[in-house]
Structures are given as C-alpha cells and as structure tokens.
Amino acid sequence: MQVTETKAEGLRHEFSIVVPAATIEESMTKRLQTLAREVKLPGFRPGKVPIQIVRQRFGTAVRGEVLQELVDEQSRKTLSDRGLEAAYRPDVQLQSDAAADGDLSFTLAVDVMPDIPEFDFATLSLERMSADVTDEMVDEDVARIASANKRYEPLADPRPSEEGDLLVVDYRLSVEDGSAVDEPVTDFRLELGSGTLPESVESALAGTEAGDERSASVPFPDNHPNPEFAGRDVTYAVTVKEVQAPASAPEGDALATELGLSSLDELRETLRSRHERELGRLSRERLKRQLLDKLAGVFDFPVPQRLVDADFEGIWKQIESARERQSEGAEAADPDLAKPDDELRTEYRAIAERRVRLGLLLANVGKSSGISVSSEEMNSALIAEAMKFPGQEKQIYEAYRQIPSALEQLRERVLEDKVVDYIIELAEVSETTVTAEELLREPEDDTPMSATPSEMSPEPAEEDEPAADDAADDQSR
C-alpha cells in the first residue's frame, strides 16, 4: 500500500492511498476460494465448484465487497500507524474505478481528535451554594394547597355575586362586526377576583345573579394566536348560570386526610422533603455550571470543525423554532432573538464550539479515569426518566428500550454526571449557605456562553456520525 499525506493543517489530515492490484487479487482469490467451498450450484458436488466458475458467477459482487473492506481496513491502518484518532467517520473519495486488473486509489480526509492537555483538577476552587428549607416555605405550600382545595356551595338565599364567589358561566367571543365568532365555552367555573378572565370581564360580572347576561369588550394583542381576533376589540358575551359562595375549607389534619396522608405533620414533612430535593438539585446544577465555566476558561484546545458544525446546526434549528413560536404568539418575545442573523450566528457558533470542547474534555477524563456506566445505573436512569411522566411510565420505559439513539443519549448524560462528580471530588470545594431565594435566582452572568454540553454532543463513530465518547448537556437557555 502506498500512502501519501497531502494535507496536515491543525486537526485536518488528508491522504492519498493506493492499494496495488496484486493485493486486491489476493483478497479476491481468498474470498472466492471460501465461497467455492460453500456455494451450491447445479451439476457440481458441494465444495467441488471450480473457482473459475465461482469467479464468473460472483466475481463482480465479491470484488465490490473486497474493495469496500480494503478501503475501510487501509483507512484504519493509515490513521493507526500515525497515532491518529478520527473524530468522526472519515470522508473517502475513490480516485479510480478500480478496474478488474487495476490498482485501487482513493483519498482519505478526516479531522482527528485533539491532544487534550493534562490538568490537575485539585487546583480548581469551587463554591457549593446550599439552602435550608424554612418553616415559612412549608407554611406557604400548605396555604397554597388549602386554597387549591377551596369548596363552594349554592347560596342559601339568592344575592348579587361578590369577590371570592364562584360563578358558573357560559361565554362566547366575537368581534364587533360579527365577522369572527369563537366556539362557545360552557360551564366555565370562575372565581371572581382571581384574574382568570380579563379584568373588564370580571368587573362586569360583579354583582350578578343566576340568569344575568353581561358583555365586555377586550382589546386583543397583535400577536394573539387566533389571527381573526389579533389586534381587534373582542367582546365577551357571558351568561351567569349559578353563583356559589365559599364554604369552609378543610384545615390541619382534615386537609392532610383529603390528600391521602395521616396528619398535617406528615403533609408538612412531605412538602419539606420535596423542597430539599429541589434545592439539592439546584445546588448541584449551580456547582456544575460553575465547574464547566471554569473548565471552559482553562482549556482552549482546537476542536474538529465538523463536530462544531453539527452542533451549531442543532442550535440554529432551536433558534428558528423559537422565532416561529414567537411570531405565532405562542411565546413571549425574547429580545435576544431579534438580533441580526450574523450576530446571532457568531454568538451561537461560539456556544457550539464551547459545548464540543467540553464534551470532548469530559469524555477524555471519563476514559482516562476508567469511568463507565453500569447496567444497574442505566436501569435506574431509565426508571427516573419514566417517572417524569406519571401514568405513562411503562410506555416511556419501553420507548427508550426500543430507540438506541435515545438510550445512548441517556447513557451519555449519566456518564457526564459521573465525570462531573469525579472532578468535583478532586477540586477544592467551599460550602456557602444562602437563602432559597438566592439559590433560585439566576446568576447575573447567565448568558448563552454559560451553556453546558450534552444531548447534541459528539456520538460514537458510525456512518457520517461524530466519533468521541461524548459527554454533555443541552444548552441551558
């Protein structure tokens, strides 16, 4: 085999490779001899078919298989001999038609994995923020649950409605000229003063009794999802069917019993545990973001541009989808998305490069430290994912099992968490207690550049797929 390196710039390497005709013929002959011992043809005993007949019948197909195997084999050997690791499946272009008696020549182009410098993670200084659950937080939860379990009862004596009453109403939306009329809404339950319907509508319903009809005009925004109502004055035509007054709500142990618990103390402990889990999750997310931001500031090795391109394309699709949802009025306007495309592309390409670099770094740390994901850990992660969808646990669990790419992404997230925990164990971590409000508050530097790696990071090498063991989280936006 003749190999000539034609380009070596940064991570990009290109080679011109020629496989002699004699090598092709040798591989062809071995394959045909094996086939001759196995093939069954009329007029010949098994294993006694002349190789010339086998070549005549199957030569073209066998040659195609041999050439593909030689291309793959020589491509791997070319990189292996030079100590190069492909970041994704190499691009191969045939330079000749490899006629029956000719050499096989092709070009090999690939971005290789970068050399990642060693680093002493013990020199990293991190701050873990944690918060305690206060009695006030639990009190607010109990009050909120009690409010959500309000009871209403029919009026003993008819009277005009007042704030806090529950109205059962039918209503319909229409525009002044009648050119647009929405479908009626029936038996809608409205607590007066809750702000569930526009203020002018609820004001019109104050003081009403069963059987009363009221209407109110409301200006709809230009980006309202119903284009027939967008930017127009819309009339609510409301019929009051029933007025109910607040009844005494369950309190204390009675409230807990309605929720299937034995006592108020058990309810409070359940709420406290939920807060502790959530605050613990937020504490770890803040610490992880801090770690990744510091690693991004320490490491600046070159990354394969094809991996960056793939990650950026995924990010840009999200940008376009978000813009579309905004234009339809389904999302509040985000001023960042109003920036010119050139500015956004530059900003988010930098994010993609950061994510790929962190993904490669974490994968390298995991590999060099022997960190892997066991079947038990994968099963636990699967169960945790399924539990996020109450009532659909079995379907979600089976869906992951049946979609290899989804299962691989989950494995990568578990691996990333293990690598992050490994680095945190090595780093110097100080402990700081803050209030829950401070922990919940987004960091002041919460810019797109704080994004973490993950679901769109490099994957194991397959056809036209990136090659690195990966590690990372989708962008936090």
N, C-alpha and C positions, 0 to 999 in steps of 0.2 A: 504494500500500500504506500502511495506517495502522498504526503500531507504537506501543504504549504500554507503558512499563516499569512493571510493577505491584509489583515487589519487587527490592531490591538490598541484601542483607544479607551481608556478608562475601563469600564466593565464590559465593553463591547469587543467581541472577538469574532473574526471571520476566517474561514479556512477553505482552501480548495483541495479536494480529496479525489484521488484516482485509485480505483480498485482494478488491478490487472485482470485481463480476460482469463488468464490461467487460474486465478483464484475463484472467479465466477464458475468456470468449468468444473473445477474440483468440487465445489459445493453442489453444483448441479448433479454431478455424477453420483455423489454420496446420497443425495436425496432420491434420485431415480433408482439407485440400487435398493434402497429401503422400500420404495414403492413397488418395485418389481417382485419383492418377496411377499408383499401383502395384497396386491391387486388381483382381482379375479376377472379373466377375460375368456370369452368363448373360444374353445379349441386348444386351450392351454391348461395344464395342471397347475393347481395353486403353488406359487413360488417358483414356477418354471417359465414365466413370461420373459422372452428375450428383452434385454434392456433397450435394444433399438426400437422395439415395438412400443415400449413404455415411453421412450423419448418422443416418438412420433405422435402418440395419443395425448400425452400430458406435458410435453416439453414446454409449451408456451406458459401454461399455468404455473408449473414448477419454477420456471425462470422468474416470473413475477414475484413469487414468494421468496425466492433466494435473494433477488435484488433488494427487496424491502428489508430482509433480515440483515443483509450486508451493510446497507445504509445505516440501520439502527446500531448494529454492532460496531462499525467503524466510527460512527459519531460518538458513541460512548467511550470507545478506546482513545479517540483523539483528545477528548476532554480529560479522561482519567490519566493518561500519560503525562499531561501537563499540570495535573493537580487542580483542575478547574471544576467547579460545581455549577451546573446550569441552574439559573433562577426560574426557568420555565422550559417547556419543550422547545428545542432548537428549531429554527427555520431551515428547511432543506430544499434546495432547488437543484434538479437534475440538469446537467450541462450537456448530456448526450443521450441518445435514445437507447444506449446500451444494446446495440445490435447483437445478434446471436454469437458473433465471434469477436466482439469489440470490448474495449475497456468500459468501466463504469466511472463516470466523473460527475461530481456534484459539489455544490458549495454548502457550507455549514455556517450559519450565523446565529449568535446567541449572546445574551447578556449573562454574565456569570455572577454568582453570589459574591458579595463584597467581603473583604477581610474586616472583621469586626474586632476592634482593639480590646484588649483585656482591661478590666476596670475593677477596682477594689470597692465594692458596694458598701463596705463598712465605713467608708469616708462620707457617705451620704447622711445628711441631717434632715430628719423629717419631724413633723409635728402632728400628732394624732389628737384631733378635737373630739371630745365626747360630751354628752349632756345627760343629766339626770331627768327622770320623769317626775314632775311635780304633782302634788295633790290637785292644784288648780287645773292642770291639763286633764286629769281624770274627771274632776267636777264638771268641766265643760263638756266632756264626752257624755257623761250621764245626763246632763241637761239637754244636750242635743238629741239623745236617744228618747228622752221623755217627750220632747217637743215633736219628734217624728212619730210618736205613738199617741198623739192627741186624739181625743174622742169627741164626737159631736152627737147631739141628739135633737130630734124635732122640737120645735118650740111648743111649749105647753099652751101659750096664748100667742096668736099672731102679733108681730110687731115689726117695724122697719129694721132692716139689716144694719149692723154696725161693725166697726173694725173688729176682727177676730172671729166673726161669724163665718160659717161655711155656706157658700151658695152653690146649688146645683143648677147649672145653666146650659142652654143650647146657644150657639152663636155661629154667625156666618160672616165672612169677609167679602167686601165688594168695593169697587171704585165708584166715584160719583156718577159717571155716565153709564154705568151698568155694563161696560164692555168686558169686565173681568169679574167673575164671581167664583169664590172658592167653595169647596165642598163643605157642608155644614158639620160642625163639631157638636156632638150630643152628650148630655150627662157629664159635662165638664165640672170637676169639683174645684172651686176657687175659694181660698181663704182670703177674705177681704183684708187688704193691707200687706199682703205677702209680696206684692210686686210680681206675681206670676204673669199677669196681663199688664199692658201698658197703663201708666198712672191715670190717664184720662178716662180709660175704660173702667177701672176700679172706682174712680171718683164718681162716675155716672151711676154705678151700681149701689153706692152707699145710700141707705135709706129706702131700699126697695123691699117689696114683699113678693110672695109667690104669685105668679101670673103677670107681674110687671114686665114691660118691654122698654129697653133703653138702647141708645146708639151713641157712638162716639167716633170721631174722626182722628186718625193717627197718621202722621207723615212717615212713610217707609223710606229707608236709606236707598241710595242709588245702587248699592251692591247687594240688595236683598236677593236671595236665591230664586225667588219667583219673579221672572222678568216682567210679568204682567202687572205686578204691584210695585216693582222697584222704582223709586223716585216719585211716587204718587201718593196722594192722600187716600187712605184706605179706611172704610167705615166698618166698624164692628156693630152688627145688629144682634142684640143679646136678649134672650127671654129667660127670666128667672123662673125656675120650676119649684125650687124649695129653698127655704132658709133654715139652717140648723145652728144651734148655739153650742159653744164649747161646753163639754162635760168634764168632770173631774178626771184628770189623767192618773194612771197608776204611778205610784211612787215607791221608793225604797224596795223592800223585798218583793212587793207585788209586781213592780216593773221587771225585776230580775226573773221572777217566775214566768211572766209572759214571754220572756226571751229564752226560756228553757233552762234557766240556771236556778240554783237553790236559794241564793240570797244576794243581797246588794253587795256584800263583801266579795262574793265570787265574781260578780259582774265587774266590780272595780279592779279586782286582780287580773281579770281577763283583759280589760282595757289597758291596764298598766303594762302587761306583758306585750301587748300589741305595739304600744308606743316604744318600749325598749327595743323590740326587734327592728322597728323602723328607724329609730335613732342610731342603732348599731349599724344598720345598712348604710345610712347617710354618712356616718363617721368613716366607714371603710371606703366609700366612694370618694370622699374628700381626700383621704390619705392616698388612695390610688391615683387620683388626678394629680395630686402634688408630686408623687413619685414620678409619674410619666412626664410631667412638665420638667422636672429636674433632669431626667434622663435625656429628654429632647435637647436640653441645653448643654449636656455633656458630650453627646455623640453626634458627629456630623459626617459619618462615612457616606460615600456615594451609594445610591440605590438604583436598581435596574429600572430604567425609564418605562419599560413596557408594563411593569407592575404598577408604577405610578399612573400611567395612562388608564389602566383598567380600573383602578380605584377612583380616579377623578371622574371617569365616565359614570360610575355608580353615584357619586356625589352629585354630579350635574343633573342626573335624572331626578334626584330628590329635589333639587332647586327648581327645576321646571315644573314638577308636580305641585310644589308648594305655591309657585306663582299662579298656576292654573286654579288651585283651590281658592286662592285669594281673589282672583278675577271673578270667580263664581259666587263670592261672598260667603264661602264655607269656612273661611279662617280670617282672623283679624289681620290687618295689614302689618307686615314686617318691613320697617324702613330699610333694612339691610338688603332686601331683595329688590329694592328699587334702584340699586346701584347699577351703573353701566356694565354690560356683559364682560368687557375687557377687564374691568377692575375686579369683578366677582371671580372670573376665571383665574386670574393671578392669585387671588386670596385663597381660593379653594384648591388650586393645584398645590400650593404650599402645604395645605392641610393634608392632601393626599400623600405628598412626599413624607411628611412627618409620620403619618399613620403607617406607611410601608416601612419606614426606617425602624419605628418602634416595634412593629410586628416581627421584623427580621431579628432585631436585638433580643426580644423576649424568646423567640423560637431558639435562637442560638444559646441563650442562658439555659433554657429548658433542656436542650440537647446535651450541652457540656456538663450539666449537673445531674443528668440521668433522671430528670423529672418526666413522668408519664402519667397517663390517665388509666386507672384500672377499670375493669368491667363493673365492679361494685360502685365506683364513683360515677360512671356513666349512667348506671341504672338509677342512682339517687338523683342525678341531674334531670333525667327523663321524668321521674316522678314529680320533681319540683316544678318542671315546666308544665306538666299536665295539670297540676293542682292550681295553676293560674287560671284555669278555665272550668269553674265549677259546673258540674253536670255533663261535661264533655271530656272528662279525664281519660276515659278509655280510648275515645277517638283520637285525641291528641297524641297519646302514647303510641298507638298503632301507626299514626301518620308519620311520626319520627322514625319508627322502625322500618317503614316502607320507603322512605326517601333518603338515600345515602348521603346526599349533599347536606340536608338539614341535620342529619346525625353527625356529620363531620364538623359542621359549624358549631354544634353544641359541644363536641369534644374539644374544639379549639378554644371555646370560651372557658371551659373547665380547666384546660391546660394553662391558659393565660392567668386565671385566678391563682393557680398553684405557683406559677413562676413569680407573680407579683408578691404573693405571701412569702416566698422564699427570699426574695430580695429585701422585703421589709424586715424579715428576721435578721438579716445581716446588717441592715442600716442602723444608725443611731436614731431612735425614735423617742421624742419627748412627749409627755402627756399634758394636755391642757383641757380643763373643764370649762365649758361655755354654756350659755343658756340654749334651750331648744330652738328659740327664735334665731340665734346666731348660727346654729348648725344648719337650720333650714334655709337661711339666707344664701343666695347665690354669691360666689366670690366676686369681688369687684373686677377681677381680671377675667371674667367669664366670657372670653372671646372665642370665636371658632378655633383659634390656634390651641385652645385647651382641649380640643377633641382627642379622644383616645382611639387606639386602633380597633379593630375586631371583625365584625361579620364580613366585611369586604376586603379583608387582608389576604395575602397570598395563600394559595392552596397547594396541596401536593401535586407534583407534575403529572399531568395527563395530557391528552391531546389538546394543544393550544391552551393549556391551563398553566398558571404560575406554579413554580416549584418550591418552596420553602415550607417548613413545618408550621409556619404561621403562629399567630397568637393574638388576638386583639378585639376590641370593642367598637361597635358602630359609633359614628360621630355623635357626641353629645351636643345638641343644638338647642 
